[in-house]
Amino acid sequence: MELLGPIVDIILFFWAPISRHIGYFKDLNNNVETLMRKTEKLKRKHDEIRAEVDDAIPVGKRQKALVENWLAKVRKTETEVYSIRSEFAVRRICTDHLSRYKLGKRVVKKLEDIKKLNKKLKVKGVFDKVAECTRQQRVLEMQTSLPRGQQSTSEETMEEIWQCLQDEENGVVGVYGMGGIGKTTLMKAINNRCTETRDFDVVIWITVSKDLNLGSIQEEIGNRLGMQFGINEEKRIKLFAQLKNVRYLLILDDLWEEFSLNQVGIPKPDKQNRCKIMITTRSVAVCNAMGAHKSIKVRALTREEAWNLFCGNAVLSSEIRPVAEKVVEECSGLPLAIKTVGRAMLRKDKKEVWENALRALKDSSPEVPGMERQVFLPLKLSYDCLENDKIKLCFLYCSLFPEDDDIEIDKVVRYWAMEEGFIENVNNLEEASNKGHDILERIKDACLLEEGSKGNKYVRMHDLLRDLAIWITSPSSSIEGSKFLVKAGEGLVQPPEENIWGGIVRISLIRNKIKDLQIRPDYPNLVSFFLNENDQLQTIHSSFFQLMPKLQILDLSVTGIKSLPVSLSLLVNLRALILTGCKHLVELPPLGNLKELRFLDFSKSGLKNFPQGIASLVKLKRLDLSFLYALNAIPYDMIFRLSSLEELNMLGLKHVDGATFSEATTMTRLSSLSIRVSNLNGFIAHDMFYRWFSGLRRFDVQVIYQGYPALACCSDKDISIYGCDNFPCGIEELIKHAISLWFQKCKGLTSLSQLVGNSKSLRCLQVFRFSGVECIINWREVGDDALQCLQQLNLRRLPNLEKIFEGGAPPPNTRLQNLRSIHIEDCPKLRCLFSSSMVEHLHQLEELEVLGCPEMEEMTEGDMLPDNSFPRLRILYLEDLWKLASICSQRSIFVSLEKIIVDSCPMLKKLPLLSSSIHEIKGKIKGNIEWWEGLEWEDENAKSLYSTIYGDRISS
């Protein structure tokens, strides 16, 4: 019995582990059931805490680390349990006892893990609050400094951007400009300025860059808000839930393409949530695609700002400073280039080094340290992102023009149309022009071109972008593509050395001082050759063009050449020959061999005889013969046989009879015609001509019966008639197709009703010195829808004009419904402008100017005017109206009036203004002081009120 106790202890000692191992096998079914039950219970607890976390993480709070760790372990345990369940489904009827044993052991281990996880839930203080404050900053300040100067351009732009942010109408604001112009610097300044206000709960800065990654944007926004995302969690929904309760400013810097805000989970900014999104981009098209309510272009720095940015606090010697100033000018106000060059030239104190840097910048060569890597390559990103190789080539083409030039859009587009394969898949010149304009707009949208200083008909290339293009196309560049030689506007007196021309495709020597070309160059690949504006160029070697087999464009316009060499006839692939403005050019060699020629222009040249071989140019599409004053004879029959011709310009030619053009109907492809003729006989010859004429897209017909006046084209369809005494029957059929119509020094009619009575397209009517006219329009003599498009009426020096309109009033909402401007000058018999019934048809009138009509007594006749008369009138200008006593018979409120100018109208004592309308006058009242003091007002207060906007200087 004494031995029994120890034996039992030994048995119990070994039995416990044996029993546990047997249980792995024997109790597997029950243990799996228990495991699944406890796992489901644990999962419910996990979901409760997860929901509590989601509800408790606003901006400025984050999930506690211990809570995050517990939730992660639960998710891991849950995954392992479901794996066990899947394996159990296979093993439960398995006779492999060893496999069941191992599975049972894993089940018991998971039960123990769940027990530990449940135990952690009971630890005091851990799960009482699942999120904690992070002290996260509302705005993360960034290091930046704006270029300084008097009225800094950058500061002005920043203020404009800031005001856009304050405007509740602007939910999305776009800031665009070329690479390196300072967009990011401005945005950093805006970001930092937000620390001074409480406009936003949080300012979020995201640098997007070229490779758009929506997941990365979501992660960065989430990090800024102190959020964490689960592995398989729907980020979009979670972000949206957080941001919809936050007034945020989201700055998306360096955005290259559009994306959907909804796809990321960003609530759209509106007046209710008062959130804002700002984007910086190199393309205004991205601003538009992102729905920007306002887009602001960043301008280059001024010379003073550029100099201050370049120098900083450095002091340059008097010897170096003039060179340094020129170096800064070559950077053209681009901050990226200015900083790069500034770093490269830091502590350089030798003038020779500075002059070498200046030469490299002028030559568009990246020799200055850092220029290629830090300036050209970043700028090249915009070039690389252009849609296709054709658009890229169009951008590069603009570098052929001289630096800082305003490039005429029609001119560069015409060059593209001239070169084979440049603008494809078009049927005519008009379609080619439209496509070319579209390409230019795409390049402008990418901020690689900008509007010219002369207006929207021109573009301009920033100097650094021109340098980029020249660098890309340089013969020494490793970048694949066409090679250019650009020496435009550099003051060359001799052409560049021949040994560098061999592989060149395009050469530009525009605007130099080259006097002669006494060479025989070998240019086997040359396609375009621009020698225009070398006004001192007089002679070209007889074999100069002999080795240019691929040449397609030759521009010699505005040069001093007297003749062209016979080797010109060897250019069998030539498509364009441009000789406009060659005043000394008196003869041309035969052109019959140039059978590929599409464009021929020798306008304003000194040609005396028409060149031989024109009849062979059957592919010719555009022919410009305008202002050839020295030309002896014109072979019209030869010109009319050019069946491919689409554009013909014959303005300013002598001895042109209208009858000559009755045969022009054979040119069935012609869409643009500009001519000056001495009579109208040919234009009213037969119905076939009218049908042909009505199909023209553009025409400028100048009928000059006497003299040689200078007449300007105002629209796409102009007719000008000068010095006509007897208008032929049928002329109205010609006039009805005009958009702009100009009569000058004519007579023989008392009214123009017969001439313009069927004009439905007429927008501008100008009548000057028409001695017999007593009335412009008699409504009884015109069609119901005549003059419905008229926008501008200009009447001058009409000695017998008594009325502008007579015969009652036109039907409502038909005639004159688009009339916006009326100018009347020197009409001595005109007593009144409008009847009261006519006034209601002038609801679109914006400008009314009446000068030099000494007999005019009132502007409107009749006692009562319609309500809200002249609702859009902005400018009223009255001068030298000595008898004018009334503008209208009643005081009226001109709700849109911006300026009233009165000069030498001594009888005018009342203005049609009420004291209550002072707030409607947006501009000024101007007139001499004597007239002002003599005005009569409705009450004593009115004069005092209007005195605040009165000025005694008479100027328009």
Buried (B, 14 or more C-beta within 10 A) or exposed (E): EEEEEEEEEEEEEEEEEEEEEEBBBBBBEEBBEBBBEBBEEBBEBBEEBBEBBBEBBBBBBBBBEBBBEBBEBBBEBBEBBEEBBEBBEEBEEEEEEEEBBBBBBBBBEBBEBBEEBEEEEEEEEBBEEBBBEEEBEEBBEEEBEBBEBEEBBBBEBBEBBBEBBEEEEBBBBBBBBBBBBBBBBBBBBBBBBBEEEEBBBBBBBBBBEEEEEBEBBBBBBBEBBBBBBEEEEEBBEBBBEBBEEBBBBBBBBBBBBBBEBEEBBBBEBEEEBBBBBBBBBBBBBBBBBBBBBBBBBBBBBBEBBBBBBBBEEEEBEEEBBEBBBBBBBBBBBBBBBBBBBBEBBEEBEEBEBBBBBBEBBBBBBBEBBBBBEBBBBBBBBBBEBBEEEBBBBBBBBBBBBBBEBBBBBEEBBBBBBBBBEBBEEBEBBBEBBBBBEEBBBBBBBBBBBBBBEEEEEBBBBBBBBBBBBBBBBBEEBEEEEBBBBBBBBBEBEEBBEEEEBBEBBBBBBBBBEBBBBEBBBEBEBBBBBBBBBBBEBBBBBBBBBBBBBBBBBBBBBBBBBBBBBEBBBBBEBBBBBBBBBBBEBBEBBBBBBBBBBBBBBBBBBBBEEBBEBBBBBEBBBBBBBBBBEEBEEBEBEEBBBBEBBBBBBBBBBBEBEBBBBBBBBEBEEBBBBBBBBBBBBBBBBEEEBBEBBEEBBBBBBBBBBEEEEEBEBBBBBBBBBBBBEEBEEBBBBBBBBBBBBBBBBBBEBBBBBBBBBBBEBBBBBBBBBBBBBBBBBBBEBBBEBBBBBBBBBBBBBBEBBBBBBBBEBBEEEBBBBBBBBBBBBBBBBBBBBBBBBBBBBBBBBBBBBBBBBBBBBBBBBBEEBBEEBBBBBBBBBBBBBBBBBBBBBEBBBBEBBBBBBBBBBBEBEBBBBBBEBBEBBEBBBBBBEEBBEEBEBEEEEBBEBBEEBBEEEBEE
